Amino acid sequence: MADQPHPPAPPGQADPAPAPDDPLPEAIALARGAAGAGLGLKLLGGLAVRVLCPDFPPRLRAGQDMDFACLSKGRKNVAAYLEQSGCQPDRRFNNLNGDRQMYFTAPSGRPVDVMVDRLTMCHTLDLRPAFGKLPLTIDAVDVLLSKLQVVELNEKDARDLLHLLSGVPVSGSGADPGSGGPGRGDAGPGGGPGRGDSGPGGSRVSIDSDRFGKLLGADWGWWRTVTGNLSKLPALADEHLPVPAGAGRVGPQGREMAAAGERGRPGSLV
């Protein structure tokens, strides 16, 4: 797909500055183009973290792929849109597995992986309940859960978790109103774009602690993995990661999510 100028980002959808071999501009162009066409194609994984936490330094590697999600009811239209945008489908794989996952190769040569309805790794995360909350990414709590579900956290996952739990406020019944830090969600200098992705009507993005606790409360496996990772994260961050500018390690958001996990212990929900 030929490079074309993009319209100015709406408030709360700042584009982090591109870097060499950075997949984010191409990924955002695909997500924005889909949204403009009325299609649901949302970023997930590390690129979603960067959209939600644009103030933190990017994690780049050569040949990094682009991970997206879509809903099954719209997957054929999403596949057609990606082909029209210059992405080459893996037709054999998609014919066999397209109800769960689709593969494409972007015009840049990057792999494009599209999960359908669910993300299945160490656990299965249903993306459907909050799929439409944010314009470019899956919901912030789903981005967080997609990282916390990993049984053996590596440095990449720990860095993404640290950014999410430092840069995105928590909402829900147990949230601290001040957890997001001052000014989060406001317009940038001169009325320009603010920080992170934003919901419909410019609403502030947040991590839904109520949904987080409900999911953990329904599954012992999820609960054990997620609460175990939250307890290990501070030490892992101290061992491997420098403190990003403006980040307070795991901070109050991490404590709130750990508390939400304890409240959501299976058997404790009525």
C-alpha positions as CSV (number, residue, x, y, z in Angstrom):
1,M,0.0,0.0,0.0
2,A,1.5,3.3,-1.0
3,D,2.4,5.8,1.7
4,Q,-0.3,8.4,2.1
5,P,-0.5,11.3,4.5
6,H,-2.7,10.6,7.5
7,P,-5.2,13.0,8.9
8,P,-4.2,14.5,12.3
9,A,-4.7,12.0,15.1
10,P,-7.7,12.7,17.3
11,P,-7.0,13.6,20.9
12,G,-5.6,10.7,22.8
13,Q,-4.2,8.9,19.8
14,A,-0.7,10.3,19.6
15,D,1.6,8.5,17.2
16,P,4.9,7.7,18.9
17,A,7.9,8.9,16.9
18,P,8.9,6.4,14.3
19,A,12.3,4.7,14.5
20,P,14.4,2.6,12.1
21,D,12.7,-0.7,11.3
22,D,9.7,0.4,13.4
23,P,6.5,-1.5,12.5
24,L,4.2,0.9,14.4
25,P,3.5,3.4,11.6
26,E,2.5,0.7,9.2
27,A,0.4,-1.1,11.9
28,I,-1.4,2.1,12.9
29,A,-2.1,2.9,9.2
30,L,-3.8,-0.5,8.8
31,A,-5.8,-0.1,12.0
32,R,-6.9,3.4,11.2
33,G,-7.8,2.4,7.6
34,A,-9.9,-0.4,8.9
35,A,-11.6,1.9,11.4
36,G,-12.3,4.4,8.7
37,A,-13.9,1.6,6.7
38,G,-16.1,0.6,9.6
39,L,-14.1,-2.6,10.2
40,G,-12.8,-4.0,13.5
41,L,-9.1,-4.6,13.3
42,K,-7.3,-3.9,16.6
43,L,-3.7,-3.9,17.6
44,L,-2.6,-6.3,20.3
45,G,0.7,-7.3,21.9
46,G,3.7,-5.0,22.2
47,L,2.4,-2.6,19.5
48,A,-0.8,-2.1,21.5
49,V,1.3,-1.3,24.5
50,R,3.1,1.4,22.6
51,V,-0.1,3.0,21.5
52,L,-1.5,3.0,25.0
53,C,1.9,4.1,26.5
54,P,3.5,6.4,23.9
55,D,5.7,8.2,26.4
56,F,7.9,5.2,27.1
57,P,10.8,4.1,24.8
58,P,9.9,1.5,22.2
59,R,11.0,-2.1,22.2
60,L,12.3,-2.7,18.6
61,R,13.7,-5.8,17.0
62,A,14.5,-6.7,13.4
63,G,11.7,-8.3,11.5
64,Q,9.1,-7.6,14.2
65,D,5.7,-8.8,13.2
66,M,2.3,-7.0,13.6
67,D,-0.3,-8.6,15.8
68,F,-4.0,-7.7,15.4
69,A,-7.4,-9.1,16.5
70,C,-10.7,-9.1,14.8
71,L,-14.2,-10.6,15.4
72,S,-15.4,-13.7,13.6
73,K,-18.5,-12.0,12.3
74,G,-16.3,-9.5,10.4
75,R,-13.3,-11.6,9.6
76,K,-14.0,-12.0,5.9
77,N,-14.4,-8.2,5.4
78,V,-11.2,-7.7,7.4
79,A,-9.3,-10.2,5.2
80,A,-10.6,-8.5,2.1
81,Y,-9.5,-5.1,3.5
82,L,-6.0,-6.4,4.2
83,E,-5.7,-7.8,0.7
84,Q,-6.9,-4.5,-0.7
85,S,-4.2,-2.8,1.4
86,G,-1.5,-4.8,-0.2
87,C,-1.2,-7.6,2.3
88,Q,-0.6,-11.1,0.8
89,P,-2.6,-13.8,2.5
90,D,-1.4,-17.3,3.4
91,R,-4.4,-18.9,1.7
92,R,-3.7,-22.4,2.7
93,F,-3.3,-21.5,6.4
94,N,-6.3,-19.1,6.4
95,N,-8.5,-21.7,4.7
96,L,-7.7,-24.2,7.4
97,N,-7.5,-22.0,10.4
98,G,-9.3,-18.7,9.5
99,D,-12.0,-19.2,12.1
100,R,-9.3,-18.8,14.8
101,Q,-6.3,-17.1,13.2
102,M,-5.2,-15.6,9.9
103,Y,-1.7,-14.9,8.4
104,F,-0.7,-12.2,5.9
105,T,2.5,-10.6,4.7
106,A,2.4,-6.8,4.7
107,P,3.7,-4.7,1.8
108,S,6.8,-4.1,3.9
109,G,7.4,-7.8,4.1
110,R,6.4,-7.9,7.8
111,P,4.3,-10.9,9.0
112,V,0.8,-9.9,10.0
113,D,-1.0,-12.2,12.5
114,V,-4.7,-11.7,13.1
115,M,-6.3,-13.5,16.0
116,V,-10.1,-14.1,15.7
117,D,-12.3,-13.6,18.8
118,R,-9.7,-15.1,21.2
119,L,-6.1,-15.1,22.0
120,T,-5.0,-18.6,22.9
121,M,-1.6,-18.9,24.5
122,C,-0.9,-20.3,28.1
123,H,-4.6,-19.5,28.7
124,T,-7.5,-18.5,26.5
125,L,-8.5,-14.8,26.5
126,D,-11.9,-13.9,25.0
127,L,-11.5,-10.5,23.3
128,R,-15.1,-10.1,22.4
129,P,-16.7,-8.5,25.5
130,A,-14.7,-5.2,25.3
131,F,-13.5,-5.4,21.6
132,G,-15.1,-2.1,20.6
133,K,-14.0,0.1,23.5
134,L,-10.9,1.6,21.9
135,P,-10.4,2.7,18.3
136,L,-7.0,1.2,17.5
137,T,-6.2,-1.5,20.1
138,I,-8.0,-4.2,22.1
139,D,-9.2,-2.9,25.5
140,A,-6.4,-2.0,27.9
141,V,-7.3,-4.7,30.4
142,D,-7.1,-7.3,27.6
143,V,-3.6,-6.0,26.6
144,L,-2.6,-6.4,30.3
145,L,-4.1,-9.9,30.6
146,S,-2.5,-11.0,27.3
147,K,0.9,-10.3,29.0
148,L,0.1,-11.5,32.5
149,Q,-1.1,-14.9,31.1
150,V,2.4,-15.9,30.2
151,V,3.6,-18.6,32.6
152,E,7.3,-17.8,32.2
153,L,7.7,-14.0,31.8
154,N,10.7,-12.8,29.8
155,E,12.3,-9.4,29.7
156,K,10.1,-8.3,26.8
157,D,6.9,-9.2,28.6
158,A,8.1,-7.6,31.9
159,R,8.9,-4.4,30.1
160,D,5.5,-4.2,28.5
161,L,3.8,-4.9,31.8
162,L,5.9,-2.2,33.5
163,H,4.9,0.3,30.9
164,L,1.2,-0.6,31.2
165,L,1.2,-0.5,35.0
166,S,3.1,2.8,35.1
167,G,1.3,4.6,32.3
168,V,-2.4,3.5,32.2
169,P,-4.7,4.4,35.1
170,V,-7.0,1.8,36.7
171,S,-10.8,2.1,36.8
172,G,-13.5,0.1,38.6
173,S,-14.8,-0.3,42.1
174,G,-11.3,-0.7,43.7
175,A,-9.4,1.9,41.8
176,D,-7.5,4.8,43.3
177,P,-8.7,8.0,41.5
178,G,-5.2,9.3,41.4
179,S,-3.5,6.2,40.0
180,G,-3.1,7.6,36.5
181,G,-0.8,10.4,37.5
182,P,-1.5,14.1,36.8
183,G,-2.8,15.3,33.5
184,R,-3.2,11.9,31.9
185,G,-5.7,12.1,29.1
186,D,-5.4,15.9,28.6
187,A,-4.5,17.5,25.4
188,G,-0.8,17.9,24.6
189,P,1.0,21.2,24.2
190,G,-0.8,23.7,22.1
191,G,-4.0,21.6,22.1
192,G,-2.3,18.7,20.3
193,P,-2.8,15.0,20.8
194,G,-2.8,13.8,24.4
195,R,-1.3,10.6,25.8
196,G,-2.3,7.1,24.7
197,D,-5.3,5.7,23.0
198,S,-8.8,7.0,23.9
199,G,-12.3,5.6,23.9
200,P,-15.4,6.8,22.2
201,G,-16.0,10.5,22.7
202,G,-12.4,11.0,23.8
203,S,-13.0,9.2,27.1
204,R,-9.9,8.4,29.1
205,V,-8.4,4.9,28.6
206,S,-8.1,2.8,31.7
207,I,-7.6,-0.7,33.0
208,D,-11.0,-2.2,34.1
209,S,-10.2,-3.8,37.4
210,D,-13.8,-5.1,37.8
211,R,-13.6,-7.1,34.5
212,F,-10.0,-8.2,35.5
213,G,-11.3,-9.6,38.8
214,K,-14.3,-11.3,37.3
215,L,-12.2,-13.2,34.7
216,L,-9.7,-14.3,37.4
217,G,-12.6,-15.3,39.7
218,A,-13.9,-17.7,37.1
219,D,-10.7,-19.7,36.5
220,W,-8.2,-21.0,39.0
221,G,-5.5,-21.3,36.3
222,W,-5.9,-17.7,35.2
223,W,-5.9,-16.6,38.9
224,R,-2.7,-18.5,39.8
225,T,-0.7,-17.3,36.7
226,V,-1.8,-13.7,36.9
227,T,-1.4,-13.2,40.6
228,G,1.9,-15.0,40.5
229,N,3.2,-12.8,37.8
230,L,2.1,-9.6,39.5
231,S,4.0,-10.7,42.7
232,K,7.2,-11.4,40.6
233,L,7.1,-8.3,38.5
234,P,8.8,-5.8,40.9
235,A,11.8,-8.1,41.4
236,L,12.0,-8.9,37.7
237,A,11.9,-5.2,36.8
238,D,14.6,-4.4,39.4
239,E,16.8,-7.2,37.9
240,H,16.4,-6.5,34.2
241,L,14.9,-3.1,33.5
242,P,16.0,0.5,33.8
243,V,13.3,2.8,35.2
244,P,11.7,4.5,32.2
245,A,11.5,8.3,32.3
246,G,8.3,9.2,34.2
247,A,7.6,5.6,35.3
248,G,7.3,4.7,39.0
249,R,8.1,1.0,38.6
250,V,4.9,-1.0,39.0
251,G,3.5,1.8,41.2
252,P,-0.1,2.1,42.5
253,Q,-1.6,0.5,39.4
254,G,0.3,-2.7,40.1
255,R,-0.9,-2.7,43.7
256,E,-4.5,-2.1,42.6
257,M,-4.4,-4.9,40.1
258,A,-2.8,-7.3,42.7
259,A,-5.6,-6.3,45.1
260,A,-8.2,-6.9,42.4
261,G,-6.7,-10.3,41.8
262,E,-7.0,-11.2,45.5
263,R,-10.6,-10.0,45.5
264,G,-11.2,-12.1,42.4
265,R,-9.9,-15.3,44.0
266,P,-12.1,-18.1,42.7
267,G,-14.7,-18.9,45.2
268,S,-14.7,-15.4,46.6
269,L,-17.2,-14.0,44.1
270,V,-20.9,-14.3,44.8
